[in-house]
Structures are given as C-alpha cells and as structure tokens.
Amino acid sequence: MGRGRRAGPAAPDPGGRLERGGATLERGDSLGCYEGWPAPTVIVSDGAYGVLGFEGDTAGPAGLPGWYEPHVRAWAAASSPRTTLWFWNTELGWASVHPVLARHGFRYVGCNVWDKGLGHVAGNVNTGTIRHFPVVTEVCAHYVREATVGGRPLQAWLLDEWRRTGLPLRRANEACGVKDAATRKYLNQGPLWYCPPPSVMERLVRYASEHGDPAGRPYFSLDGARPLDGEAWARMRAPFRCPHGVTNVWARPPMRGAERIKVPGGRAAHLNQKPLDLMARIIVASSAPGDVLWEPFGGLFSASLAATRLGRRAFAAEVDPGYFALGAARFPAYGP
Ligand SMILES: C[S@@+](CC[C@H](N)C(=O)[O-])C[C@H]1O[C@@H](n2cnc3c(N)ncnc32)[C@H](O)[C@@H]1O
C-alpha cells in the first residue's frame, strides 16, 4: 500500500480516454498506451521513487530498475535523435535507474536539482534522530538519444568522414573559417568535443565535397547518395535552449497555495504534484510549439497541462481513477 492515499470517491471517474485542450489523457497503464501515441520530442518521467509514494511504487530503490525497464524499452523504441527525456526522482532512485537508461541508448546530459529550500522541512526535523542533513531536493536528470550513423556516434562519424576525404585534419579549420576550433572541438574524440552547428557543418560538407578525394564522394552523407545539409544535421540532435541566468540548481519553494490541488477537507490530492513552472522550464528548453510530449505517469498531469499551455501536444496516462479525474479537471475543456 502506498503512503500517498488515493483521492477516493470525491472525484468521479470520467472514463478511459479524454481529449482535453491539446492533451490526450488515458486512464490506465501507460505500457498499454505507448503504441498508440505519436513519436515524442519530450518524455517527462515522474514515476516510481522507491518510497511507497503511491499505489504500486516500490519499497526501496532496489526495485526501481525492474519497475522502469519495460517503460524505458518502449520509450527507446519510439524515440528519435530529437527526443529529450527528463527523469524526475530522488538522487538514489535516479542513480539506480541510470544503468537501465544507458543500456537502452539514452545519453546522460546533466542532473538538475530542485532545491525546495528550508520551507520544505519548516524547521521540524530532528537531525539527531534522522542522523543526516534534512533532504529538501529532488532531481530531474536530462537525457537525449545518442544519434548514430552506420552504428557510429556522431563524434566518431565526423572524424571518420573527414579522414576518408584524404585531407589533413588542419584543413578542417580552413573549411570552417576558424583558426583551430575545428581540430580542437569538432573533430575532437574526447570530452572536449563540440557538435558543429548547422552552418559550420554545411561548410565542412561543402569543403569535403570540393577538395576531398573524388573517389570517396559523397562525404557526410546519411543515405549514401547526397551530402547532408544543415537542416538534416539539425534534426540529428535534440533541441535545447536555456534562458539567461538559469543553472542546474532550481531554487523553488515546495508546492503550496492555489496551484496545489486539494481534496475536500483541504488535504493535498497528490503527494508528488510538480510545479507547473518547472515543467514549463524543461518543456520550453527541449521542444517547440506543435511538438509531442509524453507523460507516462500522469498523476495530476502537470507536465501535460504545462505543455498544452505552451502549444505542445500532450499524451499522458494515469492508472489511478481518482488522480485521473482530478488531473483531467485541471484542463480547460473538461466537463459536460
Ligand atoms: C510521481 S506521481 C506523478 C505526479 C505528477 N508528476 C504530478 O505532477 O501530478 C506518479 C503517478 O504515476 C501513476 N502510475 C504509476 N504507474 C503507472 C503506469 N504504469 N501507468 C500510468 N500511471 C502510472 C501513479 O498512480 C502516480 O499517480
């Protein structure tokens, strides 16, 4: 039995599948929904934490890899190099599931920490009893798909293609119109690698076509027939933009006030309800209007609500009828 008590009969069960203001909300197990959803640009995972947080959550982190495995497999099958996965959890929960994500081809980008501040514990912690610093954080780990060409990651493919031209490496600098950035960054095979932006990639490709060994053409081709252009190159990577001043530590008080969904009596409806502003932050960072977002563990559908307000299309599932009804009621077109 989970610690998070279900919302109970206060919320009527409105049915199996709802279309609400740009969101498709399914009542049921997301494992049965993925095949019917269009390919995602963004996946926001906020599932089991290993803390008995809701009915079906595991009793500790050891159960998490098995819990997530079938979901991660389905996400991997539906994803493209444009897809970003945001994985919410505790620090240890995320660490336990990371090997599953990596095995299925999700590349770790970074770990964002939601710092809820002292307000989360409200000075009520007996550190002599718990014997650790009070925990006021959750993490939201950032993953993308590892794009490959012919089984090689982009980093390796770039260097291999340049070598195939027969041109010395330093000529790549000339190709890009830079002093040494091409050899130092774009063809680097270590952690200092930078993926060339589309305009630079186009220069590399043009130069290779014009000056490389004619016998090896086309160079930098995805289909073996035509060299790639900047647009195709841009599609090989997940979009990302970060507003000025945002770092990977998100100082944001815990959920309170009007945004917190309550059941009659004033109790919070869902232990894990996430702030809309943090959901909006990750959605804006990794997608454009019209893109598809998946929220496999909907709860009160915070990611989907933020997504539809930002003009994205959301596909979400929630297995608990009480949560489903309360979550669906947050969308504007809900009701008879
Ligand atoms: C951590 S909560 C999500 C909270 C949500 N992010 C919000 O802001 O309200 C996880 C939710 O996933 C639901 N869930 C667990 N397994 C599921 C599954 N296989 N399919 C659909 N929902 C699932 C649980 O009932 C729970 O409400």
PDBQT file of the ligand as one rigid body, heavy atoms in Angstrom, charges set to zero:
ROOT
HETATM    1  C1  LIG A 401       5.109  10.595  -9.023  1.00  0.00    +0.000 C 
HETATM    2  S1  LIG A 401       3.459  10.543  -9.477  1.00  0.00    +0.000 S 
HETATM    3  C2  LIG A 401       3.334  11.759 -10.765  1.00  0.00    +0.000 C 
HETATM    4  C3  LIG A 401       2.941  13.123 -10.287  1.00  0.00    +0.000 C 
HETATM    5  C4  LIG A 401       2.787  14.126 -11.415  1.00  0.00    +0.000 C 
HETATM    6  N1  LIG A 401       4.059  14.469 -11.983  1.00  0.00    +0.000 N 
HETATM    7  C5  LIG A 401       2.065  15.396 -10.971  1.00  0.00    +0.000 C 
HETATM    8  O1  LIG A 401       2.640  16.482 -11.045  1.00  0.00    +0.000 OA
HETATM    9  O2  LIG A 401       0.923  15.281 -10.520  1.00  0.00    +0.000 OA
HETATM   10  C6  LIG A 401       3.348   9.055 -10.352  1.00  0.00    +0.000 C 
HETATM   11  C7  LIG A 401       1.982   8.670 -10.818  1.00  0.00    +0.000 C 
HETATM   12  O3  LIG A 401       2.097   7.623 -11.776  1.00  0.00    +0.000 OA
HETATM   13  C8  LIG A 401       0.986   6.746 -11.643  1.00  0.00    +0.000 C 
HETATM   14  N2  LIG A 401       1.415   5.477 -12.276  1.00  0.00    +0.000 N 
HETATM   15  C9  LIG A 401       2.259   4.557 -11.766  1.00  0.00    +0.000 A 
HETATM   16  N3  LIG A 401       2.463   3.575 -12.650  1.00  0.00    +0.000 NA
HETATM   17  C10 LIG A 401       1.751   3.883 -13.752  1.00  0.00    +0.000 A 
HETATM   18  C11 LIG A 401       1.584   3.265 -15.029  1.00  0.00    +0.000 A 
HETATM   19  N4  LIG A 401       2.199   2.115 -15.340  1.00  0.00    +0.000 N 
HETATM   20  N5  LIG A 401       0.774   3.866 -15.932  1.00  0.00    +0.000 NA
HETATM   21  C12 LIG A 401       0.138   5.027 -15.617  1.00  0.00    +0.000 A 
HETATM   22  N6  LIG A 401       0.266   5.656 -14.429  1.00  0.00    +0.000 NA
HETATM   23  C13 LIG A 401       1.079   5.099 -13.525  1.00  0.00    +0.000 A 
HETATM   24  C14 LIG A 401       0.724   6.706 -10.163  1.00  0.00    +0.000 C 
HETATM   25  O4  LIG A 401      -0.611   6.347  -9.884  1.00  0.00    +0.000 OA
HETATM   26  C15 LIG A 401       1.057   8.145  -9.749  1.00  0.00    +0.000 C 
HETATM   27  O5  LIG A 401      -0.098   8.940  -9.686  1.00  0.00    +0.000 OA
ENDROOT
TORSDOF 0
